[in-house]
Amino acid sequence: MSDALSYMSGFGNSFETEALPGALPVGRNSPQKCNYGLYAEQLSGTAFTMPQASNQRSWLYRIRPGVKHAGRFARVDTGLLRTAPLARNESQLPLGQLRWGPVPIPQTSLSFITGLCTVTTAGDAETRTGMAAHYLFVTASMRDEYFMNCDGEMLIVVQENQLRLVTEFGVIDVAPGEVCVIPRGVIFRAQLLGGPVRGYVCENYGASFTLPDRGPIGANCLANPRDFLTPVAAFEDSESPSILFAKWGGELFCSQIAQSPLDVVAWHGNYAPYKYDLRRFSPVGALMFDHPDPSIFTVLTAPSETPGTANIDFVIFPDRWMVAENTFRPPWYHRNIMSEFMGLIYGVYDAKPEGFRPGGMSLHNSMLPHGPDAASFDHASTADLKPVKQSGTMAFMFETRFPQRVTRWASELPTLDDSYADCWSGLQKRFDPTRREPG
């Protein structure tokens, strides 16, 4: 395998990279004979006839064509991995706001595949709408095992320790504070770089993640294209018995193959894995008073057929200055059409500093009211509104237009906080028709 671990930057650009000189054809995609005896293969992430600006595809020049890596598939147990739509009786939890404490990393051997534990699903994978939110545990590296998700692309959020993703396109290392996106159909192997990994995965059944339109914000701030990194070509020429696992139609299959499928010597195109350091996000906000909508914190969006209504928004709450005067600064009380799955990578979340811990998660489904707990409300209502910097914090949300249904596994977790709704019990009636606050 090539030992190149550098990256090419620029979200959505078309790249070209080769691990051997001359492995990329010049002036054509599929010459009669490729250099080094390679096979040309196209991987398409969109229909051929998509508008050019939305068309996603890459040409791969590999030691063996993909059909040699598919073999004969057999069904295997999906474990705790689930796919939308869930049966309505999957979980017996009643409607309500939900919060979980951090789930301890199991002491058993779990690979990236067996360590995917589904928390929620939304929409329908077979109609390519919606998503699933998974908890991820990795306690063992994959060896001669590979994974391909045909149901959706995966946005991987590492929360504890580092993960190496060895893909058909090259190698990506992901640490807490970084995210990686593996497109639908791309084969990879996950390895530990130290201790066991805990994280979150958003499985996107719909259109691929892209940058949100900035609108009046203009050309700069939020997530900038140059900060998205794509791996350089790195290949394995290994002939040892291996297993390819494939997720397709909500089921899990495996195929016995005789070699590593990570044999792409060169590639070019715009359909490839990438990573992003969330600390490079450039926040914008109110400079005088009031709240802009939290959509200003959108890193990536997966659009739907309805303009302005996302299949998924990936939103973060990073380090930032709060300067608004005469303004209640934490997130206000609200009800949304979008359902919100939230996690905390590190630090403290300002709206719930006590009950929401790194490695934990919460779910506020469509139209269910939520907001700061009583203590946070009291503090924010009386605080001296000097400029304050939120430091050392990184929370995120997977938002979708679909209701998110909870799996049985998540509903039975010991870390499910049965008293979560009590965080609002201290909110008292404050109405006094004789008192008017100064404007």
C-alpha positions, 0 to 999 in steps of 0.5 A, spaced: 500 500 500 502 506 498 504 510 504 501 517 502 497 520 507 496 527 505 490 530 502 487 534 496 483 540 499 476 543 496 469 541 497 466 538 491 471 539 486 474 534 481 480 531 483 485 526 480 491 522 483 495 516 482 499 512 486 504 510 480 506 515 475 502 514 469 496 510 472 491 516 470 490 516 462 491 522 459 485 525 455 480 519 455 477 515 461 477 508 458 483 507 453 483 500 450 489 498 454 490 502 461 498 502 464 500 497 468 495 492 466 489 496 470 482 496 469 478 502 468 471 502 472 466 508 473 463 509 480 457 514 479 453 517 485 448 520 481 444 518 475 448 519 468 443 525 466 443 529 472 445 536 471 452 537 470 453 541 477 450 536 481 453 530 477 457 525 481 462 520 479 469 518 479 473 514 474 477 508 478 483 505 475 484 498 479 488 492 479 481 488 478 474 490 476 469 491 482 466 484 479 471 480 482 470 483 489 463 482 489 463 474 489 457 470 491 453 474 497 450 470 503 445 474 508 448 475 515 445 477 522 444 485 522 446 485 529 443 492 532 444 495 525 437 498 523 434 501 517 428 505 516 422 504 516 422 501 523 416 498 525 411 502 529 412 497 535 419 497 535 420 501 541 414 502 547 417 509 549 411 514 549 412 520 545 416 525 549 423 529 549 429 524 550 436 524 553 441 519 554 447 519 558 454 517 555 454 509 553 460 506 556 464 502 550 463 495 551 469 490 553 467 485 547 470 485 540 467 490 536 469 492 529 466 498 525 460 493 522 458 490 529 459 496 533 454 500 529 448 500 534 442 504 531 438 509 535 433 512 530 431 512 523 427 516 519 423 516 512 424 510 508 431 507 505 428 504 499 425 511 497 432 514 498 429 519 503 431 520 510 436 518 515 438 513 521 442 515 527 447 510 529 452 510 536 458 507 534 463 503 538 470 500 535 474 496 539 477 492 534 480 493 527 478 490 521 483 485 518 481 482 511 474 485 512 471 490 508 464 494 508 460 497 503 454 501 504 449 501 498 443 504 502 446 511 504 452 515 505 455 515 512 457 521 516 462 519 521 463 523 528 468 521 532 467 522 539 473 518 543 480 516 540 482 516 533 479 512 527 483 510 520 479 509 514 482 505 509 478 506 503 478 505 495 480 512 494 486 512 500 487 513 507 483 518 512 484 519 519 479 522 523 480 524 531 475 528 535 473 534 532 473 532 525 468 528 521 469 524 515 463 522 509 464 515 506 459 516 500 454 510 498 457 504 495 465 506 497 468 500 500 473 501 506 476 498 512 476 501 519 482 501 524 484 503 531 489 508 531 490 507 539 484 506 544 477 504 542 473 509 539 466 511 540 462 516 536 456 517 532 454 516 525 449 519 520 446 514 515 444 519 509 439 515 505 437 521 500 441 526 496 449 527 498 451 532 503 453 538 500 455 545 502 449 550 504 447 556 500 450 562 504 445 567 501 446 574 504 452 571 508 455 571 501 462 568 499 465 567 506 464 564 513 461 557 515 464 551 512 469 553 506 470 549 501 478 549 501 478 546 508 475 539 506 480 534 504 480 528 500 485 523 500 490 521 495 490 514 491 493 509 495 492 501 493 493 494 496 495 489 492 494 483 497 492 476 495 489 473 502 482 471 503 477 476 505 470 478 506 466 484 503 460 486 507 455 490 504 449 493 507 443 493 502 435 494 502 436 494 510 439 487 510 447 485 511 450 480 506 457 478 506 461 475 500 468 471 501 473 474 496 480 472 495 484 479 495 483 486 498 478 490 494 482 496 496 486 496 489 485 503 486 491 505 483 489 512 481 482 515 480 479 522 478 472 525 479 468 528 484 465 522 488 470 520 493 470 520 501 472 526 505 474 529 512 473 536 515 475 539 521 469 542 525 474 547 528 475 550 521 468 552 521 467 560 521 461 562 525 457 568 524 451 571 529 448 577 531 452 583 533 447 587 536 441 583 539 436 577 538 438 571 535 439 569 528 436 562 526 440 556 528 441 554 521 447 559 521 451 553 524 449 548 518 456 545 516 453 540 510 446 539 508 443 534 504 437 537 500 430 534 498 426 535 492 423 541 496 427 547 496 429 550 503 427 543 506 433 539 507 433 531 508 438 532 513 442 538 516 448 537 519 449 543 524 454 544 530 455 549 536 462 550 536 467 555 540 464 562 538 463 569 541 456 571 544 455 579 544 448 580 543 445 586 548 438 585 551 438 578 549 436 572 552 443 568 549 441 561 550 437 557 544 430 560 545 424 555 547 422 552 540 418 547 536 420 545 530 418 542 523 425 538 523 426 533 528 433 534 532 438 528 534 443 531 538 450 529 540 456 532 544 463 531 542 467 535 548 466 541 552 459 543 555 453 545 552 450 552 554 443 550 554 443 544 559 450 545 562 449 539 567 445 534 564 448 533 557 455 530 557 460 528 552 458 522 548 451 523 550 445 524 546 438 527 545 432 527 541 427 532 540 422 530 535 418 534 530 413 539 534 415 537 541 417 543 545 424 544 548 429 549 550 433 551 556 432 548 563 430 552 569 437 553 571 440 556 565 433 560 564 434 563 570 442 565 569 441 567 562 435 572 564 439 575 570 447 575 567 451 581 566 451 581 558 458 582 557 461 579 551 462 572 553 466 567 549 464 559 549 470 555 549 472 548 548 465 546 546 463 542 540 456 539 540 452 537 533 445 536 530 443 531 525 436 535 523 431 531 518 424 533 516 422 526 518 420 524 525 425 520 528 423 513 531 427 510 536 430 503 536 428 498 541 436 498 543 436 505 544 429 505 548 432 500 553 439 503 554 441 504 562 443 511 560 436 513 558 434 519 562 427 517 565 427 524 569 429 528 563 423 532 562 424 534 570 429 539 567 423 544 566 419 543 572 423 548 575 420 553 570 415 557 574 409 562 572 412 569 572 407 573 569 405 579 573 400 584 569 403 590 574 410 589 572 413 591 565 421 590 564 424 596 561 425 596 554 
